[in-house]
Amino acid sequence: MTSVLFDAPGPKAKARYLVGGVVTLLVVLGVIAFVIIRLIDTGQFTAAKWRIFTFPLVQQTIVQAVGATLSAFALAAVLSIVLGMLLAVGKLSDHRWVSVPCFWFVELFRAVPLLILMMMIYYGLPTIGVHGVTPFAAVVGGLTLYNGSVLAEAFRAGIESLPKGQKEAGMAIGLRKSQVMSLILFPQAFRAMLPLVLAQLVVILKDTALGFIVTYNEILFQAKYFGSQALYGSPIIPAAMVAAVIYIGLCLILSGIAKLVEIRLRKGRKGKVLDANPAPGSTLEGGSAGA
């Protein structure tokens, strides 16, 4: 199969690949070295630039910002998945008065940039008489509307990719369409689309950074605030580094959890397959014992 899809490279091709890899590596290392040298020359690693982050109150504020980021992410993730499920089922409905509004809802909020959604919720709703909108509500609302629409299209594609025989078999045993969707189609589609759903959750986590535009006290908002402190040399670069490290750590943790969930589900499916296929001869032995 390997020889059919990809011809084994000869000596000249291997030499070209080696040269290309070395040149690429040298270019990347050169860019990294240039950036590090510029940071050192401009004093970005001096103690004065990082002094503000040694204060316990600043560290406590950063921890609180991490908690605020995770709170917005957790609620938005749950609401996005629920909204995506409802919109996907609505788009697949046989009733046009259900499918058409769901279709336009998905197309509208999937096309509007997330930053504009947050600004419209926080700054726009009060102008039409809707008051009491908090930054947290604006962030969660924008994330839910946008990511729920994206997940709805993913769920719809997952459901439609299943064999038609799944739906026909459910109908044949007397299940209603809603039961076929909830008991047969959607669980299989969710498992198939799980990697995409988990990737979208990482996007939701990173997009909470846009909450700084509506004054939500998340990680980027606090990093921007600390980086603008002229009393401590305006440590913009150090503050950005701290925020970047925190976001990278959170994304790695979320990706690790997602990988564990995927492995567990894969093992669960393998176990069910093994249980459904008994070892050869077991049925005969059971039959002889019963006889």
Disulfide bonds with the S-S distance in Angstrom:
none
